Amino acid sequence: MTSSSSAAPTAAQKTRKLPRWATSFGPQITIALVLGVIVGLIAREMGMDGEGPNWLTGTLSTIGGAYVSLLQVMVAPLVFTAVVSSISNLSKVSNAARLATQTIIWFAITALIAVAIGIAIGIIAQPGGSASVEMSDAAAPSKTGSWWAFFTSLVPQNILGLGASTMVTETDGILAGTTSLRVNVLQLLVIAIAIGIAALKVGEKAQPFLRLNESALAVVQKVLWWVIRLAPIGTLALIGNAVASYGWEALGKLGVFSISIYVGLAIVMFVVYPLLARVHGLSIGRFFSGVWPAVQLGFVSRSSLGTLPLTQRVTERNLGVPREYASFAVPLGATTKMDGCAAIYPAIAAIFIAQFYGIDLTISQYLLIALVSVLGSTATAGTTGATVMLTLTLSTVGLPLEGVGLLLAVEPIIDMGRTALNVAGQALVPTIVAKREGILNEELYNAPRNGNPFADEDLIHEADPTEHEPAAR
């Protein structure tokens, strides 16, 4: 009689498992970053193909752009279905208004800290005094910030919250136009909130609609997961294209300015945010391991909006913020919470421009820079962009808008770090507020990742947002 120990191995036992690095999301992203830099350097050495990029650079650009487009496609259905669902669930919560208020307050607090750091670095480093850019590089931007942009952007132009822009180009005397669509997340939030509230007011007759919305949300999240799993490919292409297209030569003329920006971003990312997490009793390591997939994608994609679906997912699935709250706070943060683009960058850039033109800033002007950084990202939410935010700062403080052109050479390189910080802040604030309000799922927050982008499914249970007690550890 043959013992069970000598039985023939099963098919599953015969199958050799892939090494952990080949199946774990974190190592895949890291390998993609390294390979992207290598491929980008190769593409850069290949030079130009006539007047355009070579085939390798073109391939990287196409793949990277396609991946960001896939993520952006998911923004509208994700925000709409998640917000309508959250309105339905938050109807049971007595402190929903308090959650919204706390979110906005913490947006302002972190922005104020970031701009204070930016001003301090600008004063100490004196980036405008060591730049070798020429006055001829100065040029006024095509778009400028406006304090009325926030109010006008709240009014939906159509039911989908879509906007269109057309670019006209001329080749050999022939005009050609390209029209692109973009999602105005603020308008989409307004639409979704209105429909969600209306569904609650309708009552029983709206239940089929709410159930359909829940089903649609589940389908959207499944498709989003498929897109997220392509992140290593997208990361390789995006970082490769960045290295091939931008290089680092431009940093020579604006070296002190660029270093100052990245020092400010690093202080906020690796000192301020960890301190805020620790003060609220949260593990610093668990925060970074949870938010890092979104931070990495934000760095290589340079798009808070494109990273929004992943940012919302890590906030819910890794950091333990209830979906009912995260689906409101994260999209709002993607348009109004930008410590990189709206605090660190405009503060140091404004000081650089003032120093370059020989203008001595007064205490009142420094205070104005701080005020614009706290309120300005909301004011420019309808026309997001660091350049637009900088123009709002310059016009408010009374500095020449032409100074924006001096900084365009390093814009892509700096934008990578700015966006990474934006994304981290957009996940941190909802986590802090959820912890303060006692609705954070701390078991999920502290769950092991095991090399995966999200905690294991069997460790996930939703915290009840109707209760005001902290989730069990």
N, C-alpha and C positions, 0 to 999 in steps of 0.2 A: 504494500500500500504506500503510495507516494505522499509524503508530507506536504502540507501547504507551503512550507518554506521553499520547497524545490519545484513548485509549480511554475509552468512557463509564464514568462512575463506578459502582461497585457499589452494591447496596442498603445495605451496611454503611457505605460512604462517604457516602451520601446522608443517613443517619441522623445527626442532630445529637446530640452527646453532651451530657448534662446537665452543668452546671458542677460543679466538684469539691465545692463546699460543699454541694450538694444530695445527693451520694452518700456523702460522708465522715461517719463515725460521730461523730467529735469535734465538728466544727462543728454537726452536727445536735443533739447534746446541749446545746451552748452556746446555740444559737438557742432550743431548747426551754426552757432555764432563763430566758432573757430574756422570752420570750413568756409563760411561766408566771407570772412576777412581774407583768407587765402585766395579764394576765387576772385574776390574783388581786386586784390593786388595784381593777379594775373591779367584780369580784364583791363586794368589801368595801364599795365606795361604794354598791352597790345596796341594802345593808342587809338586814334580816331579812324574810322572807316570813311574816308572822304571828308564830308562836312558833318557827318553824323556819328553816333556811337557805333562801336564794333558789334559783331554778332553776339558776343558773350555778354557785354553790357546790356544790349537790347533784350536778350533773353532774361537776364536777371530782373530788369525793369518790368518786363511783361509779367513774369511770374509773381513778383512782389506786389505789383499793382493789382493783379487779379486776386491775390489773397486778401488784401485790404478791402477790395470791392466786395468780396464774399462776406466779410465781417460787416461792412456797412449795409449790405442788403438786409442783414438780420436785425439792424437797429430798429426800423419801423415796426415790424411785427412783434419783436420782443418788448419794446417799450409799451406799445398799445395794449397787448394782451396782459402783460404783467401789471401795468398800472390799473386797468379795469378790474383785474382780479384782486389787487391790493385794496382798492376802494371798497369792494365787496366785503373783504375780510376785516379791514380796518373800521368798518361801520360798528363793529363790536367793541372797539377799543376806546376807552374813555379819555386816553391821553394822546390821541392822534395829533391834535393841534400842538400839544407840547413837544411831540417828536419833531414836527416841522420847525417849530421855533428854535429848539435846541440845535437842529441841524444847521440852520442859518447862522446862529450865534457862533457855533464852532467853525463854520466856514470863515467867519470874520476873524475869530481869534487866531487861527492858524495863519491866515493871510497877513495879519498884523505882525506876527512873530517873523514871518518870512521876509516881509518888506523891511523890517528893522534890521535884520541880518544883511539884506542887500544893501541898504544905505550905509551900514557900518563898513562893509567890504569896499564899497565904492569910495568912501572917504579915505580909508587906509591904503588901498591899492593904487589910487590915482590912475585909473586905466586910460583916461583921456590925455594924460601928459606924456605917455610913452608910445602912443600909436604912430605908425608911419604912413597912415592913409593920407591921400591928397584931398585938398578942398574940392577938386574937380569930381571926386567920388560922391559928393553930397547930391542928393536928389529927393524931391518930395515924393511920398508914397502915393499910389493910385487910390488907396482907401484910407479913410481916417475914422477915428472913433467918435461916437456921439453919445451924449448922456440920454438921448431919447430912444436909442436903439432898443433898450430893454422893453419899453412900453409898446413900441411898434411891433416888436417881434412876438409879443404875446397874442396879437390878433391873428388868428389863423387865416391864411390866404386860400386854403382849400381843405377838404376833409382829411387828407392824408398828411398835411403839414409839409408838403413838398415845395421846394423852390427851384428855379431853373436859372442857369447862367449860360450865356453864349459867348464864345471866343471866336473872333474873326481873324483869320490869317491870310496873308497874300503870298502866293508862290508863282513866280513868272508872270506877274500881272493878273493872276486869277485869284479872286477872293473865294475863300472857303470858310464856312462857319461850323463850329462844333458846339452842340448844346449838351450840357450836363445837368443832371438832377441832384439835389442834395436834400437831406432831411433836416428840417428845423426842429430840433428836439424840444425846445420850449413850446412851440406851437403844438407839437404832438402830445406833450404832457397836458396842455390845456384841453385839447380835444378828448384825450383819454379820461381825464378827470371829470369833464362834463358828462361824457357818456356813462361813466361808472356811477356818478351820482344820480343821473337820470334813471338808470336801471334800478337803483335802490328805491327811488321814489315810485317807480311803476309797480314794484312789488312782485306778486306771484307771477304775473304775466311775463316778467323779465327773466324768470328762472331758466327757461330754455336757452336764452341768450347767454346768461352767465355760465351755464354748463358748457355750451359750445365754446365760449371764450376759454374756459379751463382746459378743454380738450385741445384747442388751438395752441395754447401756451405750452402744453406738454409736447406737442409736435414740433413747435418752434425750438424748444430746448433740445430736443433730440437732434434736429438738423444742426443746431448751433454746436453741439458736441462733436458732430462729424467735422465741422469746419475747424474747431479748435484742435482736433487731432492732426490737422494739416499744418499746425503752427511751425514745426521744425522746418518744413519745406519753405514756408513763407518767410521764416526768420532768415534762413540761408540766403534767399534771393534778395530780401530787403537790405540786409547788412552788406551783402556783396555789391549791390547796386550803389549803396551809399559810399562805400570805399572807392569804387570805380569812378563814380561821378564827381564826388566832392574832394576826395583826397584830404590832405592836411596843409597844403601849401599856403592857403589863404590865412592860416593862423599866424603866419610870420608877422604880418602887419598889425594884427589885432591880438597878439599873444597874451598880453596882460589882461585885456578885456575878456577874452575867452576863458582864461584860467580863473579869473575872478568869478565869472558866471558859474563855472563848474564847482568851484570851492563853495559858493553859496548854496548851490543845489545839494552838494554832498552834506553840508552842515545840517540843512533842513531834513534831508532824507535819513541820515545816519546818526544824528544827534537829537534834533527836535522831535521827530516822530517817535523814535524809541523811548524818549523821556515821557512823552504824552501817553504812550502805551503802558509804560511801567507805572506811572502815577495812577493809572486807572486799574492797576492790578493785572495787567495782561502781559503774557510772555512776549518778549521782543523777538525771540527766535521763531515762535509760532506765527507772529504777524508777518515777518518777512518771508517765511516759507510758504505762507498762505497767499500772499499778494504777489509774490515774485513772478509767476507766469504772466500776469497782466503787465507788470512793470517792464519785463523783458520785451513784450510785444509793443508796448507803448514806445520804448526806446527805438526799436528798429522801424516801426511804422510811422512814427511822428504824427500820430493822429489819436487824440483822446476819444473822438467820436468813433473811429474805426475800432478802437480797443474797448469801447463801452460794453459790448456783449460779454467779453471775457472778464472785464472789471466787475460787472454785476454778478457774474457766476462765481468768481472767487470770493466776493464779499458774502454771498449767501452760503456757498458750499464749503469754503475753507475757514472763513472768519466767523461763521455762525450768526450772521445778521438775518433776522426773519425776512422772508421774501416779501411779505406785506409792506415792510418798511424799506427794504433795500431797493425795490422796484420804483420807489419814489425818490429816494435820496441819491442813488448813484446816477441816474439820468440827469437829475438837477445839477449834481456836481460836475458832470461831463461838460456842462455849458457855463457854469458859474464858479466852479472851484478849481482854480489854476494857480497854485503857489509858484510854479515855475514860470509860466507865461505872463501872469498878471501881478506878480510880487517881486521875486528875485530879479527877473530880467528887466522890467521897466525901471526899477530903482537904479540898478547899476548902469543901464543904458542911458538913462536921463543924466546921471552924474557924468558919464563919459562924454556925452554931447556938450554939457555945460563946460567941462574942462577943455574940450577940444576948441570951443569957440571963445574961451577965455572969460566965461561968465561965472561970477561968484554967486553961489546959491545962498539964500538966507534961511534962517530957521523956519520961517513961515513956508518957504518953498519946499523944504524937506518934509514938513508936516503935510503939505498938499500932496506930495508924492505918496506918503503913507495913506492918506485918505483915498486917493484915486485907486491905490492897489487894493484896499479893502472893499470899495464899492464899485470900482471900474470894471471888474470882470463880469459883474452882473449887468452893468450898463452896456457893455459891448457884446452881450450874449447873443444878440441877433446877428452879429457879424464877427464871429470868433476869429481869433488870430493874434499872435503876439505883436505883429506889426501894428495892427489896428489898436491894440491896447496901449502900445508905446506912443502912438500919435495922440491918444486921449491924454496920456500923462504929460507929454510935451506941451500940448496946447493949453492944458489947465495950468501948468507951471509957468508957461510963457517962454519956452525954449523953441528954437527954430526946427520946424518939421523936416527941413532938408537934411538934418543930421541922421535921419533914418537910413538914407542911402549909404552912409559911411559903414554901416554894420551888415549890409546885405551879403557881403562876401562870405561871412561865417555863419549866416543864418541857418543853413541846413544842419551843420555840425552841432550848433548850440541847441537847435530845436529838438534833437534827440534826447538830450538830458532834461530839457524843460518838460517834455511830454511824459517822460518816465516819472518825474516828480509829481506832475499833475495827477497821474493815474494812482500813485501811492496815496496821495491825499484824498482822492475821491473814494477810496476804500477805507481809509483810516477814520475819517469823521463819522460815517454811519456806524462803524464798529465802536467808537468811543461813546456815541450817543446811545446805542443799544445797551452797552454795558452800564452806563449811568442810569438808564431807565429800567434796568432789570429784565430785559428781554433777550439778552445775548445768550445764544446756545454755547456755553463755555465748554461743554464736552466735545462739541464739534470743532470749536476753536482750537482746542488742545489735542485733537485727534492726530495720530501719526499720518504722514503723507506717503511713506514708503516709496518715494520716487515718483509718485503719481501726481498729476496736477491738482487732484481733489481728494478729499478723504474717502475712505472706503464706504460704499453704500450702506453696509450693515451697521455702520457707526452713526448714521444720520437719523436724527429724529427732530422734527420741527419744534422749536420753542413756541409755546403758546403766547401770542402777543397780547392776549386779553388779561394775562396774569402779570402782576407787577413784582414778582419775585425772581431773583436770578436763577438761570438754568442750573441744574445740578452739575457738579463737577464729575 
